[in-house]
Amino acid sequence: MRFNAILFDLDGTLTDPKPGITRCIQYALSELGHRLQDADELHWCIGPPIKESFSQLLKTKDNTVLEQAISLYRDRFSTIGLFENLLYPQIPETLKTIRFAGYKTFVATSKPYIYATRIIEYFGLSSLFDGVYGSELDGTRSVKGDLIHHILHSENFSPSDVVMVGDRKHDMIGAKCHQVATIGVTYGYGTEEELKTHGADWIVHSPEDISKLIISNF
């Protein structure tokens, strides 16, 4: 088996975005007059599309309410929350090793593209990716399956060319929709059980393990 390209999720795979995401959710909830939840109660919001998370938090599917919550979230995220973020240890080294071995690398995130590119630039990773793919602010391609379809089409990849690396079920489900192989990482916000249940082909426990797996097996 030989892949040509590795797709990396962003939140929970390349970076730990917990402070920024949870604080921005808390800000939006506060502005809407809702009870604040502790940051540790909001772990599950890291990974899914933000609209999906607010729908569950606010117990509503009312688009007007959800768009208001998202707007408040982005008011803080676009200026402050974006940078309340940490790069996981060994990520630059892992990416360099993979690229040195001849693989192309891409970011594939449900986060809006305009934020994802700024985060990648902030951490000095731009030169380590052939492209950054994310959603649009209107929610287009926020579902991981839609995003992966877009990447396959844009880069002219067949499913067998690509492997998706991510920490949540959404990464696994989105990839499997297009018969794309998957590597689940346990150092992010999804459990090993969640990843295996939703079709992870391989499980790794650290960024270093990603490059070791790819180079020794693919």
C-alpha positions in Angstrom: 0.0 0.0 0.0 1.4 3.4 -1.0 -0.3 6.7 -0.3 0.7 9.9 -2.0 -0.9 12.4 0.4 -1.6 12.7 4.1 -4.6 14.8 5.2 -4.3 16.2 8.7 -7.1 17.4 10.9 -6.2 20.6 12.7 -7.9 20.8 16.1 -6.9 17.9 18.3 -4.4 16.6 15.8 -1.9 19.3 15.0 -2.8 21.8 17.7 -4.6 21.8 21.1 -7.2 24.5 20.7 -9.0 23.9 24.0 -8.4 27.4 25.6 -9.5 29.3 22.6 -12.5 27.2 21.6 -13.9 26.8 25.1 -13.5 30.5 26.1 -15.2 31.6 22.9 -18.1 29.3 23.5 -18.4 30.5 27.1 -18.3 34.1 25.8 -21.1 33.4 23.3 -23.2 31.6 25.9 -22.7 34.5 28.4 -23.8 37.1 25.8 -26.9 35.1 25.1 -27.7 34.9 28.8 -27.1 31.1 29.1 -25.5 29.3 32.0 -21.7 29.1 31.6 -20.3 25.7 31.5 -16.8 24.8 32.8 -14.2 24.4 30.0 -13.8 20.7 30.9 -17.5 20.2 30.1 -17.0 21.5 26.6 -14.3 19.1 25.4 -16.9 17.4 23.1 -17.2 20.7 21.2 -13.7 20.4 19.9 -13.8 18.7 16.5 -17.5 18.9 15.3 -18.7 21.8 13.2 -19.4 24.7 15.6 -23.0 25.0 14.5 -23.6 21.4 15.5 -22.1 22.1 18.9 -24.2 25.2 19.5 -27.3 23.3 18.5 -26.7 20.8 21.3 -25.6 23.4 23.8 -28.6 25.7 23.2 -31.0 22.7 22.6 -32.3 24.3 19.4 -32.3 24.0 15.6 -33.5 27.6 15.2 -31.1 28.9 12.5 -31.4 32.6 13.7 -30.4 31.7 17.2 -27.5 29.5 16.0 -26.2 32.1 13.6 -26.3 34.7 16.5 -24.3 32.3 18.7 -21.8 31.6 15.9 -21.4 35.3 15.3 -20.6 36.0 18.9 -18.2 33.1 19.0 -16.4 34.4 16.0 -16.2 38.0 17.3 -13.9 36.7 20.0 -12.3 33.8 18.1 -11.1 35.9 15.1 -9.2 38.3 17.4 -8.2 36.4 20.5 -9.3 32.8 20.5 -7.5 32.0 17.4 -4.2 32.3 19.2 -5.2 30.6 22.5 -3.8 27.5 21.0 -0.8 25.1 21.5 1.1 23.1 19.0 1.4 19.5 20.0 5.0 18.3 20.7 6.9 16.9 17.8 4.4 18.1 15.1 7.0 20.1 13.0 9.4 17.2 13.2 6.7 14.7 12.3 5.6 16.7 9.2 9.2 17.2 8.1 9.9 13.5 8.3 6.8 12.6 6.3 7.5 15.2 3.6 11.2 14.1 3.4 9.9 10.6 2.7 8.1 12.0 -0.4 4.5 12.4 0.8 2.4 15.5 0.2 0.7 16.9 3.2 -2.5 18.9 3.6 -4.6 20.4 6.4 -8.3 19.2 6.2 -10.3 20.9 8.9 -13.9 21.8 9.5 -12.7 25.1 10.8 -13.2 28.0 8.4 -10.3 28.2 5.9 -9.6 31.9 6.8 -8.9 30.9 10.4 -7.1 27.7 9.6 -4.6 29.5 7.4 -3.9 32.0 10.1 -3.3 29.3 12.7 -0.9 27.4 10.4 1.0 30.6 9.7 1.1 31.6 13.4 2.8 28.3 14.2 5.2 28.6 11.3 3.9 25.5 9.6 3.0 27.0 6.2 6.1 25.6 4.4 5.2 22.1 5.7 1.9 21.8 3.8 1.1 21.6 0.2 -2.3 23.1 0.9 -4.8 24.1 3.6 -8.4 23.1 3.2 -11.2 24.3 5.5 -14.9 25.3 5.5 -16.5 28.5 4.3 -17.9 31.0 6.9 -21.4 30.1 5.7 -20.8 26.4 6.7 -20.1 25.0 3.3 -17.8 22.0 3.6 -17.9 22.0 7.4 -19.0 18.4 7.2 -15.8 16.4 6.9 -17.1 14.1 4.2 -17.9 17.1 2.0 -14.5 18.6 2.7 -12.6 15.4 1.8 -14.7 15.1 -1.4 -13.6 18.6 -2.3 -9.9 17.9 -1.6 -10.0 14.7 -3.7 -11.6 16.6 -6.6 -9.4 19.7 -6.3 -6.1 17.8 -6.1 -7.2 15.0 -8.5 -6.6 12.3 -6.0 -8.2 8.9 -6.0 -9.3 7.6 -2.6 -6.5 5.1 -2.6 -4.0 7.9 -2.8 -4.9 9.4 0.5 -5.0 8.7 4.2 -6.8 10.9 6.8 -5.3 11.6 10.2 -7.7 12.8 12.9 -8.8 12.6 16.5 -12.6 12.4 16.3 -15.3 10.3 14.8 -16.1 13.0 12.3 -12.7 12.5 10.7 -13.2 8.7 10.4 -16.8 9.0 9.2 -15.9 11.6 6.6 -13.0 9.6 5.2 -15.0 6.4 5.1 -17.7 8.1 3.0 -15.1 8.2 0.3 -13.3 4.9 0.9 -10.3 6.9 2.3 -8.0 5.1 4.8 -7.8 6.6 8.3 -5.3 7.0 11.2 -6.9 7.8 14.5 -4.8 9.7 17.1 -5.6 9.3 20.8 -3.7 12.3 22.1 -6.4 14.7 20.9 -10.1 14.8 22.0 -11.5 11.5 20.8 -11.1 8.2 22.7 -9.6 5.0 21.1 -13.0 3.4 21.4 -14.7 6.3 19.5 -12.1 6.1 16.7 -12.2 2.3 16.4 -16.0 2.3 16.5 -16.1 4.7 13.5 -13.6 2.9 11.4 -10.1 3.9 12.2 -7.8 1.6 10.2 -4.8 2.4 12.5 -4.5 3.9 15.9 -1.5 5.9 17.1 -0.8 7.6 20.5 1.7 10.4 19.6 2.6 12.6 16.7 5.9 10.7 16.3 3.9 7.5 15.9 2.2 9.0 12.8 5.4 9.3 10.9 6.7 5.9 12.1 3.5 4.2 11.0 3.4 5.9 7.6 7.1 5.3 6.7 7.3 1.7 8.0 4.0 0.5 6.6 3.1 2.6 3.5 
